[in-house]
Amino acid sequence: MSTPLDAPDAGGVATLDRDLERLLEEELQEPGDHERFSHYVKKEKILESALTGKPVRALCGKKWTPGRDPEKFPVCPTCKEIYESLTK
C-alpha cells in the first residue's frame, strides 16, 4: 500500500501549491492598454521586484513584474493623473 509521501506529486499540498501559483501568475497578466505604457511605482518597490521577482502595483492599479525599459513607452495617463494629484 502506498502513502502520499511515496508519491508527493500525486496530489495533496504540492498540487494545491502548484495550482495556486499558476492562478496567481495568470492573475498578474492583465491584458489591455496597460501593456503599452510606463507606470509609476515607488523606486524601492522596483528594486525589491528585481531582487525577488515579485510583482509590483502601479498607482493606476496595474500589477506586473517589471522587465522592460520604461523609456520606450509613454507614461500611463492614469498613473500620471494620480501622481500629479498627490504632488499638489
C-alpha positions in Angstrom: 0.0 0.0 0.0 1.4 3.4 -0.9 1.2 6.6 1.1 1.1 10.2 -0.1 4.7 10.5 0.9 5.6 7.8 -1.6 4.4 10.0 -4.5 4.5 13.6 -3.4 3.4 14.9 -6.9 0.3 12.7 -7.0 -1.9 15.3 -5.2 -2.2 16.9 -1.8 -0.4 20.1 -0.8 2.2 20.0 -3.6 -0.6 20.0 -6.2 -2.5 22.8 -4.4 0.6 24.9 -4.2 1.3 24.4 -7.9 -2.3 25.2 -8.9 -2.3 28.3 -6.7 1.0 29.5 -8.2 -0.4 29.1 -11.7 -3.6 31.0 -10.9 -1.6 33.9 -9.4 0.6 34.1 -12.5 -2.5 34.2 -14.7 -4.0 37.0 -12.5 -0.8 39.0 -12.9 -1.1 39.1 -16.7 -3.6 41.9 -17.3 -4.5 42.3 -20.9 -5.3 45.7 -22.4 -3.7 49.1 -22.9 -1.8 48.9 -19.6 0.9 46.9 -21.5 1.5 49.9 -23.8 2.5 52.4 -21.0 5.2 53.0 -18.5 3.7 53.1 -15.0 4.5 54.9 -11.8 5.9 52.7 -9.0 8.0 53.5 -5.9 11.7 53.1 -6.7 12.3 50.8 -3.7 9.4 48.5 -5.0 11.1 48.2 -8.4 14.4 47.3 -6.7 12.7 44.8 -4.5 11.0 43.2 -7.5 14.3 43.0 -9.3 15.8 41.1 -6.4 12.9 38.9 -5.5 10.9 38.5 -8.8 7.7 39.6 -7.1 5.3 41.8 -9.0 4.7 45.5 -8.2 1.5 47.5 -8.3 1.4 50.9 -10.1 -0.5 53.9 -9.0 -3.2 53.0 -11.5 -3.6 49.5 -10.1 -1.7 47.6 -12.8 0.1 44.6 -11.3 3.1 43.1 -13.1 6.8 42.2 -12.9 8.9 44.9 -14.4 11.3 43.9 -17.1 11.1 46.4 -20.0 12.8 49.7 -20.5 10.2 52.3 -19.4 11.8 55.0 -21.5 10.5 53.2 -24.6 6.8 53.7 -23.7 4.6 56.7 -23.0 3.6 57.4 -19.4 0.3 55.8 -18.3 -2.3 58.7 -18.2 -4.0 57.3 -15.1 -0.7 57.0 -13.2 0.3 60.5 -14.3 -3.0 62.0 -13.1 -2.8 60.2 -9.7 0.8 61.3 -9.3 0.1 64.9 -10.1 -2.8 64.9 -7.6 -0.5 63.6 -4.9 2.2 66.2 -5.5 -0.2 69.3 -5.2 
